[in-house]
Amino acid sequence: MNKLKWFTLIGGLVIGVIAVILVKLGNPGNMGFCIACFERDIAGALGLHRAGVVQYIRPEIIGLILGAMIFALFKGEFRSRGGSATFLRFIMGAFMMIGALVFLGCPLRDILRMAGGDVNAVVAFIGFALGIATGVFFLKRGFDLGRSTNHDHQLGGFVLPAIFAFLLVLLLCATSFSEGGPIFFSQSGPGSMAAPVAISLIAGLLVGAIAQRIRLCLSGGIRDFILMRDNTLLLGFLGIFAGALVLNLIFGFFNFGFTIGGGAKPQPVAHTAQLWNFLGLYLVGLTACLLGGCPLRQLVLSGEGDTDAAAVVVGMIVGAAFAHNFAFASAASAINAETALLSIGGPGLYGQIACVVGIVFMLIVGFTHREKA
């Protein structure tokens, strides 16, 4: 392999190790890093939804954006730019989040879940890859959301990083603007499970810098492999899987199967409704391919000054609010207290409808947006 491929593989290994260490230090199981879940937690902390078990300003997301921004400035790659179907990207970001919350995780968490032995994530990965393959079909037909342009002034590119830096201040000061009002912090559930703030922030800074340097993007990796048989970006996620797998085995976190212990216990924050595991990440894969980047990549691009990517990030946060306020998000598998039986979990009727509507909407976008001759 050439130098870039080795660097990409090693960068992925480091991120995989960081993710499992964060779990060891307090983050939810198989969720050392999850862009969708952590943005959902931030939406809850800001009061955009009232699901009390998923409310926390996640320092990892703040660190990731700031780490990408700092490294982009250092490398001279920060440029304020945008103007490519910005509002449409916002809506696509919302649907990408809905798909992720139907699955219960972003593509990065899908890799981490597989590295923890969760076979439900394998089903979802197949859906994710087929979603990208559908997106590649549209790319070959000339799909285009329009050109973005460099801005005359750089201020616009700093707006989203500045907002997240402000969120860090709110987190550190545990700010409450009114009695019973934002900022909210979960007292139980996944939102209450977190590594120490300083370590989480440093981890985010490191992951942001690494992801910016190696252009880490799972949807881009699968897209490039289908189009050009280029496996460079895929090596980054192979590294994440390998690093997380080894550390999961060392820490005793690895539990192979759809459930733990032959059905006695659910996988951490997961469900076994396989059709919706598949379709949830199919929607994410299709949307990510048409947007030009997975949820992780959108955060990195926004740190580099891309205001279109910033619109996607804000769209995902708003999408998380809709997902919980309108019962689109899936329920995790759980043991019934009365019967002691394990529930399947998954999305309710509204979540199923939202996921299918999202897929149909993205197919319409794919067919209608073509580059002019």
Solvent accessible surface area in square Angstrom, and as a share of the most:
residue,aa,sasa,rsa
1,M,116,0.52
2,N,89,0.46
3,K,175,0.74
4,L,88,0.44
5,K,46,0.20
6,W,125,0.44
7,F,93,0.39
8,T,0,0.00
9,L,29,0.15
10,I,93,0.47
11,G,6,0.06
12,G,0,0.00
13,L,63,0.31
14,V,60,0.35
15,I,0,0.00
16,G,0,0.00
17,V,51,0.29
18,I,20,0.10
19,A,1,0.01
20,V,5,0.03
21,I,68,0.35
22,L,2,0.01
23,V,22,0.13
24,K,111,0.47
25,L,72,0.36
26,G,28,0.27
27,N,3,0.02
28,P,1,0.01
29,G,20,0.20
30,N,16,0.08
31,M,0,0.00
32,G,1,0.01
33,F,0,0.00
34,C,0,0.00
35,I,0,0.00
36,A,0,0.00
37,C,0,0.00
38,F,0,0.00
39,E,0,0.00
40,R,7,0.02
41,D,0,0.00
42,I,0,0.00
43,A,0,0.00
44,G,0,0.00
45,A,0,0.00
46,L,53,0.26
47,G,17,0.16
48,L,77,0.38
49,H,1,0.00
50,R,158,0.58
51,A,28,0.22
52,G,43,0.41
53,V,70,0.40
54,V,6,0.04
55,Q,12,0.05
56,Y,22,0.09
57,I,0,0.00
58,R,0,0.00
59,P,1,0.01
60,E,1,0.00
61,I,0,0.00
62,I,0,0.00
63,G,0,0.00
64,L,0,0.00
65,I,0,0.00
66,L,26,0.13
67,G,4,0.04
68,A,0,0.00
69,M,29,0.13
70,I,98,0.50
71,F,55,0.23
72,A,0,0.00
73,L,85,0.42
74,F,161,0.67
75,K,94,0.40
76,G,61,0.59
77,E,47,0.21
78,F,20,0.09
79,R,108,0.39
80,S,0,0.00
81,R,30,0.11
82,G,2,0.02
83,G,57,0.55
84,S,3,0.02
85,A,34,0.26
86,T,56,0.32
87,F,149,0.62
88,L,34,0.17
89,R,32,0.12
90,F,47,0.20
91,I,49,0.25
92,M,0,0.00
93,G,0,0.00
94,A,17,0.13
95,F,33,0.14
96,M,0,0.00
97,M,0,0.00
98,I,11,0.06
99,G,0,0.00
100,A,0,0.00
101,L,1,0.00
102,V,0,0.00
103,F,0,0.00
104,L,8,0.04
105,G,0,0.00
106,C,1,0.00
107,P,2,0.01
108,L,5,0.02
109,R,0,0.00
110,D,0,0.00
111,I,9,0.05
112,L,6,0.03
113,R,0,0.00
114,M,34,0.15
115,A,0,0.00
116,G,1,0.01
117,G,3,0.03
118,D,1,0.00
119,V,26,0.15
120,N,1,0.00
121,A,0,0.00
122,V,65,0.37
123,V,34,0.19
124,A,0,0.00
125,F,57,0.24
126,I,90,0.46
127,G,0,0.00
128,F,0,0.00
129,A,28,0.21
130,L,88,0.44
131,G,0,0.00
132,I,0,0.00
133,A,39,0.30
134,T,31,0.18
135,G,0,0.00
136,V,4,0.02
137,F,101,0.42
138,F,2,0.01
139,L,54,0.27
140,K,140,0.59
141,R,72,0.26
142,G,26,0.25
143,F,20,0.08
144,D,50,0.26
145,L,17,0.08
146,G,36,0.34
147,R,200,0.73
148,S,53,0.34
149,T,87,0.51
150,N,97,0.50
151,H,65,0.29
152,D,138,0.71
153,H,144,0.64
154,Q,78,0.35
155,L,137,0.68
156,G,30,0.29
157,G,3,0.02
158,F,67,0.28
159,V,76,0.43
160,L,11,0.05
161,P,3,0.02
162,A,59,0.46
163,I,86,0.44
164,F,3,0.01
165,A,36,0.28
166,F,110,0.46
167,L,10,0.05
168,L,25,0.13
169,V,77,0.44
170,L,10,0.05
171,L,15,0.07
172,L,113,0.56
173,C,88,0.53
174,A,68,0.53
175,T,36,0.21
176,S,72,0.46
177,F,130,0.54
178,S,63,0.41
179,E,181,0.81
180,G,66,0.63
181,G,11,0.10
182,P,41,0.26
183,I,12,0.06
184,F,36,0.15
185,F,64,0.27
186,S,11,0.07
187,Q,160,0.71
188,S,67,0.43
189,G,28,0.27
190,P,27,0.17
191,G,3,0.03
192,S,50,0.32
193,M,86,0.38
194,A,34,0.27
195,A,4,0.03
196,P,68,0.43
197,V,44,0.26
198,A,65,0.50
199,I,71,0.36
200,S,1,0.01
201,L,35,0.17
202,I,99,0.50
203,A,7,0.05
204,G,0,0.00
205,L,55,0.27
206,L,90,0.45
207,V,0,0.00
208,G,0,0.00
209,A,24,0.18
210,I,32,0.16
211,A,0,0.00
212,Q,1,0.01
213,R,89,0.32
214,I,5,0.03
215,R,93,0.34
216,L,0,0.00
217,C,5,0.03
218,L,2,0.01
219,S,2,0.01
220,G,1,0.01
221,G,0,0.00
222,I,15,0.08
223,R,56,0.21
224,D,18,0.09
225,F,88,0.36
226,I,56,0.29
227,L,72,0.36
228,M,124,0.55
229,R,167,0.61
230,D,52,0.27
231,N,54,0.28
232,T,18,0.11
233,L,24,0.12
234,L,47,0.23
235,L,17,0.09
236,G,0,0.00
237,F,6,0.02
238,L,99,0.49
239,G,0,0.00
240,I,0,0.00
241,F,66,0.27
242,A,34,0.27
243,G,4,0.04
244,A,0,0.00
245,L,46,0.23
246,V,82,0.47
247,L,25,0.13
248,N,7,0.03
249,L,105,0.52
250,I,116,0.59
251,F,67,0.28
252,G,59,0.56
253,F,62,0.26
254,F,67,0.28
255,N,50,0.26
256,F,154,0.64
257,G,15,0.14
258,F,93,0.39
259,T,23,0.13
260,I,30,0.15
261,G,64,0.61
262,G,86,0.83
263,G,31,0.30
264,A,72,0.56
265,K,115,0.49
266,P,25,0.16
267,Q,5,0.02
268,P,43,0.27
269,V,30,0.17
270,A,2,0.01
271,H,0,0.00
272,T,32,0.19
273,A,18,0.14
274,Q,55,0.25
275,L,108,0.54
276,W,33,0.12
277,N,0,0.00
278,F,53,0.22
279,L,36,0.18
280,G,0,0.00
281,L,0,0.00
282,Y,32,0.12
283,L,0,0.00
284,V,0,0.00
285,G,0,0.00
286,L,0,0.00
287,T,0,0.00
288,A,0,0.00
289,C,5,0.03
290,L,8,0.04
291,L,10,0.05
292,G,37,0.36
293,G,0,0.00
294,C,3,0.02
295,P,0,0.00
296,L,2,0.01
297,R,32,0.12
298,Q,2,0.01
299,L,0,0.00
300,V,0,0.00
301,L,27,0.14
302,S,1,0.01
303,G,0,0.00
304,E,10,0.05
305,G,1,0.01
306,D,19,0.10
307,T,36,0.21
308,D,5,0.02
309,A,3,0.02
310,A,16,0.13
311,A,15,0.11
312,V,0,0.00
313,V,0,0.00
314,V,58,0.33
315,G,0,0.00
316,M,1,0.00
317,I,17,0.09
318,V,43,0.25
319,G,1,0.01
320,A,0,0.00
321,A,8,0.06
322,F,100,0.42
323,A,0,0.00
324,H,52,0.23
325,N,83,0.43
326,F,112,0.46
327,A,58,0.45
328,F,39,0.16
329,A,19,0.15
330,S,12,0.08
331,A,61,0.47
332,A,41,0.32
333,S,8,0.05
334,A,53,0.41
335,I,86,0.43
336,N,71,0.36
337,A,108,0.84
338,E,163,0.73
339,T,78,0.46
340,A,78,0.60
341,L,124,0.62
342,L,50,0.25
343,S,52,0.34
344,I,110,0.56
345,G,30,0.29
346,G,7,0.07
347,P,12,0.07
348,G,43,0.42
349,L,121,0.60
350,Y,137,0.52
351,G,0,0.00
352,Q,53,0.24
353,I,87,0.44
354,A,9,0.07
355,C,0,0.00
356,V,70,0.40
357,V,76,0.44
358,G,0,0.00
359,I,21,0.11
360,V,74,0.43
361,F,58,0.24
362,M,0,0.00
363,L,54,0.27
364,I,96,0.49
365,V,5,0.03
366,G,0,0.00
367,F,105,0.44
368,T,89,0.52
369,H,61,0.27
370,R,125,0.46
371,E,105,0.47
372,K,188,0.80
373,A,154,1.20
